[in-house]
Amino acid sequence: MDAPMLDDTDRAALRARLAALPKIELHRHFEGALRLSSLAEIARTCRLDLPTEPEALRPYVQMTPETPRTMTHFLAKFAVLRQFYQSAEIIQRLAYEVVEDAAADNIRYLELRFTPKALTQASRLSFRDVIACMCHGAAQAQRQNDILVRLIVSLNRHESVQESAQAVYAALDQ
């Protein structure tokens, strides 16, 4: 049986109804949920060698219709994104915004995953400090919005066992 065709009014009403429903998200990636406007502002403030207008920055940090659909092009976005994590304040701010945006989508429970190693590269912070920033930003957003957040520390298989162990122990200390 085919779904009934909806006109624009019905489609908008359905979209509004679905948006109003409380939701659970079990797999949101930190780096995939960053605000483009914040990244543009950080690029400007930190004088990164990147565009400072959101739409000009988009193809550097997001897959766009024009982006070739290859793993190389996808992974290149992460190399660019890792330039933005310049300080503890920036990491904390971005964590806050990701959780705030989830709450705005009426997500009531969020499992947010992040990779400490990725967040240490530009900032030179320790795993312990990066995880503390993520915890603090997420907790602050959780308190100020109607959302429960759990953080998941991700480890990349190409990282050393020693680095992975350091990240795990740093997470356990939080």
N, C-alpha and C positions, 0 to 999 in steps of 0.2 A: 504494500500500500504506500503510495507516494504521500509525502508531507504536503499539507496545503500550502499554496502560494500565499505569501504575506505581502500586503502593500507596505509602503514606507511608514505609515502611521502604526500599523500592527507590529512591524519590525521594531520600531522605536519603543513601543510599549513593552514588547517582550524583552528587549535589551535592558530597559529600566527595571523590569521585574526581576530579571536574573541578577543584575547588579546589586539589587537590594537584598538578595539572599545572603545569609552568613555562609562563609566558606572556610575550608581547611586547605592549606597548601603544604604538601609534604616534601617538596623538592624545588626550592627556589635557590638559584645560584647567585651569590652576592655580585660577582662581576657581570652577570647578565641582567641585573636589575638596577643598575646605576642610572641616575638622572642625567640625561644628555646636557641639560642646562648647567648642572653642577660641574660636570666634566669640563665644559667650555669655560666656566668661571675659574676653575682650578688651572686650566691651561693658560689662561690670561694672567692670573695672579702669580703662578710659579714660573711664568715665562717658558713654558714648554714649547718645543719646536713643532707645534700642531696648530690647526685652525682654532680660533677662539669664538667662533659663532657656531651654535649647535648644529645647524644643518650642514655646514661645511665640515664639521667634525664627525658627523654620523658615519660616513663610509670608513673612517679609520677605526672605529670602535664597535660597529654593528654590521651584520650582514645586511646588505641592501639588495634590491632586485638586480642591480648591475654587477654585484660581486660574483665572481666565478664560484661555483659550488664545489670547492675542493677543501680538503683538510688543511692544506697549507694556508689558504686564505682565511679559513676559520681561525686557526691557531695564531695567525699574525695579529688578529684583533687583541688577543691576550697580551702579546708583547707590548702593544701600544698602551693598553689599559694599565699595565703595571708601572708605567711612568707617572701615573697620577697619585700614587700613594706616597706622597712626599713627607708626611708628618703624622704624628699621633692624632692631631686635631682633625686632619683631613679624613683619616680612616674612621675615626669616631663619628664624624659628621655623615660620611657616606653610609655607615651602618645604621645610624638613626634614620636617614632618609629612606633607605630600602625598607625598613620596618614601617615607617610612617606611610609610605606608598602602598604597602600591602594592606595596612589598616584602612586606607582610603578605598581600597577595592573590596572592603567588607570581609577581608580575611580575618578570622578570629583566632586561628591557630596557625602558626608558621614555623616550618623547619627550614632554616636558612643555612646553607653550606658555604664555606669559604676555605681557601687554602692559605695558611699562614705564610708559607714560603713565598708566595706571590706578593704578599703585602709587605714583606721585609725588604725586597730588592731596592726600591727607590728610597725608602725611609731609613734603611739601615737599623731599624728597630729589631729587638730580639723577638723570638716567637712569643715569649711571655708577654712582652709589651703589646704586640699586635693583637694577641688574643684578648688581653685586657681592654684594649680600645674597642674591639668588636663587642665584647660583653657589655661594656659601659654604654656605648651608643645604642645597642639593641635594648638594653634594660631601660634606658631613659625613654626611648620611643614606646616601649611596652607600657610604662607607667602613664604616659600621656595620651595613649590611644587604647581603644578596646581590643587588645590583641595579646595573645600568649605566644612567646617566642622561645624556640629552642635552637641553639646553634650546633652545627655539625662541622667538626674540623675535618677537612679533606686532605688527603695525602696523595701525592702523585707517584705513580709507580717508578718513574725515572729518578726520583729523589733518593738519596742514600738512606740506608736503614738508620744511620746515626741521626740525620736530620729529622726523619720521621719520628724517631723516639723522642727527640727534643720537643717536637710539636705536641706529641701525646702527653709528655710529662708537664709541659707548660699548660695544656688544657686541663689536666687533672688538678693543677694548683689553683684554678679559678673557682 
